Amino acid sequence: IETARTIVLKPNFAGGSLVSQKSHAITDPKLIWNVIKGIRSINDIALIYIAESDSAGKVFAFLKFENLALDEWRLNNVKLLDLSRDRLRKIVLPEAKYFRSDIEPLWLSEKLLDADMFISLANLKTHAVTKYTGTYKNLFGLLPNENKYIYHPYINEVIYDLTRYVKPCLSIIDGFRAM
């Protein structure tokens, strides 16, 4: 953390434009605030991005930030990163399980890919398809397209490909209230 120039925090805001921050269905903004404070105690110059992408049903990343009042935070060198509207880079994964370049290429945010450090913040909860979501299921939120339901039948392959290319340096699961 102390030498990073750019750090991306990826909370779980899947339904964040529709649900209350008190629901615990999404990452509690207080956790994000405390992680930022922890980073600042070690590194006070790094650019920190709070990153999220769109979700199904027109649940846009910028509306998630607005609903959770993150767009009102005035923190030095902390910015919101809309992964669905950032410039994207095509990723070529040799021996990919799902994102094969010739059929379904993987596209990810340039700011995410260029960051020195990536931190995944997730909630302790279950999921209808995976049974448990954890910080690796949280990587689904890195995918820029809105309709992530198309990936659910291939969830293990998608997560496998994502973790081969984007590896969290630190993963934090908020287990205050399990779902």
N, C-alpha and C positions, 0 to 999 in steps of 0.2 A: 504494500500500500504506500509506503513512504516514498518510493521512487516513481510511482505512476503519474503520468501527466494527464491521462484521460481514463475515467472510470465510468462504466455503465452499470447502473442498478436496474434490474428487471423485476419489478414486483408482479404480483398476479392481480390484474385488474380486469379479468375477463368480462364481467358484467358491470364494470365500474361506472358506466353512465346511467345505469338503471337502479342500482342498489345503494343502500346507505353504507357509509364507511363503518358503521357500528354493527353491520350484519355478520362480519367476520367471513363472509364469502369471498372477500377480496383482501389484499394486504392492507393492514392498518397503516394509515399515513404516519402515525406515531412511531411505528417501527422504522419506516424510511427515515424519518427525522433523526431518530437515534443512531441509525447506521451512518448517516451523514455526519452527525456530531462525532462519532467514533473515528470516521475517516479524517475529519478535520483536526482531531487531536494528534494525528500522526502526520498528516499531509494537508497543509492549508492552502496549497496552490493548485492542486489538481482540478481540472474541469470534470464535474460530475454530471452525468446525464441520468435522468429518471426516464426509462424507456418503456413504451407499450405500443401495441399495434391494434388495428381494428379487429372487431369480433363480429360474428354473424348477427344479422338483423339490424344492420346500420348502426352498430355500437362502435362509433368512431373513437380512435385514441384521443383526439383533442377534446371530445365530449367527456371522456373518462377523466381527463386531467381537470376539466372545468367542474364536473360534478363533485370531485373530491377536493376542490379548491386548491389544487397544486399549482394552478396557473397564477395564484395570488401569492405564492411563496416568493419572497424577495431575498434569496440567499446568494451570497457571493459565489460566483462561478458554479452555480447549479442551474442546469437547463433541462427542459422537457424535450424528449426525443420521440417524435412520432415515427415509428418504424415503418408505417405504411406509406408515409409521404417523404421519407428521406430518400436520397439517391441510393439506388440498389446496385449490388454487384453480383454477377452470376458466379456461382461456386461450382467447380468441377470436383466431384468426389469419386475417386477410383473405387471400384467395387461397392458402389452405393446400393443400399437395399431398396430405397424408394426413389430418391431424387437422382435419377440417371439423366445425364446431360442430353441424351438423344430423345428422351420421352418426356420427362418432367424435371426440368432443371430447378435447382435451389437458388433462390434470390434472397439476399439479406442486405440489411442497411450497411452502408459504407462506414458510418460513424461507429456502429457496433463493431464491425470487423477491424477498424483501425484503432480501437481502444486498447490501452495497455492492460486493463483489468476489467473483468466481467463478474458481477455478483448477482446471483439469483436469489430472490426473496419470495418464499412461497408460504402457503398456509397448510396446516395439517388437515387434510380432508380426503374423502373418498371420491371416486369418479365412476360413472356407470360402465365405462368401457375398460378402464385400466385398474379399477378397484381402489388404487391409491395414487394420488397425483404427485406429491413431492416436488422437488426442485427440477427434476428432469422433464416432467410433464409441463412445467412452467415454461420450458423452452419453446413450446408451441406458440407462445406469444411473441416469439421472434419472427415468425412467418408473417410477411407483410399483407397477404391477402385476407379479405374479410371472411370468406367462407372456409373456415378450417374444418367444418364437418366432413368435407371430402377426404380428409386425412385419417379420420377416426377408424375406418376399417383396417388401416395400415399403421396404426398408432405405434406399434413396436418398431417397425422399420423406419418411420419418420423420426422417432426419438433417437434411434441408433444413428441415423445419418447426422442429425443435428449435434449430437454429443461428440461425434467424430470431428466436427469442424469448429464448434463453439463450445469451449470448455470453461465452465465457471471456475474462477480462482477461489471463490468462496460461495458456499450455499448455506442459506439460513432458512430454517423452517420455523414459523411462528406456531407454536403448539399451545398457546394460551387457552384457546378454545378449539377443540377438535370438532370437525364436522364429519 
